[in-house]
Amino acid sequence: MESNKLMFILFGAMIIVFSILSVTSRRILRAAVYLLLVLISTSGLYFMLNYQFLAAVQLTLYAGGIVVLIIFSILLTSHINERMESIGWKKAAFSAISVIIGIILCCTTILQFRFNASTIAAKEINMGVIGRELLGYSQNGYALPFEVISILLLAAMVAAIVVAKKEKAS
Amino acid sequence: MLNYGIPLQYFLIVATIMFFVGVYGFLTRKNLITILMSIELMLNSVNINFVAFNKYLYPDKLQGHFFALIVVAVAAAEAAVAIAIIINIYRRFSNINVEEVNEMKY
């Protein structure tokens, strides 16, 4: 149990520190790398909760796919050594104050609410269960969201190609 | 509550801090790609919430797990479309700073 706590503290600290660095770093490529580290530590949290499939999806799709896409677009649109101009202190201060108020409000609400932790034994999750539930159309099936997400992905793919396509010179 | 030695609230607090850090980035950044990165942070923190609720409150079901999977897929689609738009904007304005890209029609 102690090693569990240690891992949680490690991942939680990594998430918080690197997410703050990724929104305050003035070099955009470094910000992308910090985002990558945040996503990897999030998948570590999923591994801790025993959701191996979700953690693998997080690693491959988020940390592998989206971050690579973001880094590609950074390389296409800005110079690597370029530093972003610093933000005005007024904007930074007001944003920080509102964000800190939000954090305090949410955290007090979370700490006051008494969650009733379930005592039911956790479900054994393997690929068979995930596949059957994802494509099942009975009570525990998720076939409809699966189909909706596939249509959304198709639409997004077509839209991305159409938008990024070069226009013909007219 | 001491399911794994860690109370549920700790997960929620980590996710809350991550979400509001994303909000801070969204408010202060000017570059379109960094704004997109802040949105990814927020989506990711919501995912942590879903998964933690699923594990601690309804461990015999998989709703939060599948919702997190679908959010990941939506985030991927959103990032692809957003980056296509950003590249198109860069082609027209040679710039992706939100304060200088203020014309809807060129």
Interface residues (C-beta under 8 A of the other chain):
Chain A: M1 E2 N4 K5 F8 G12 I15 I16 S19 I20 S22 V23 T24 I28 A31 A32 L35 V38 L39 T42 L45 Y46 M48 L49 N50 Y51 L54 V57 Q58 L61 Y62 G65 I66 L69 I70 F72 S73 I74 L76 T77 S78 M84 E85 I87 K91 A92 S95 A96 S98 V99 I100 G102 I103 C106 C107 I110 L111 F115 N116 A117 S118 I120 A121 A122 K123 I125 V129 I130 E133 L134 N140 Y142 P145 I149 L152 L153 A156 M157 A159 A160 I161 V163 A164 K166
Chain B: M1 N3 Y4 G5 I6 L8 Q9 Y10 F11 L12 I13 V14 T16 I17 M18 F20 V21 G22 V23 Y24 G25 L27 T28 R29 K30 N31 I33 T34 L36 M37 S38 E40 L41 N44 N47 I48 V51 A52 K55 Y56 L57 Y58 P59 D60 K61 L62 H65 F66 A68 L69 I70 V72 A73 V74 A75 A76 A77 E78 A79 A80 V81 I83 A84 I85 I86 I87 N88 Y90 R91 I96
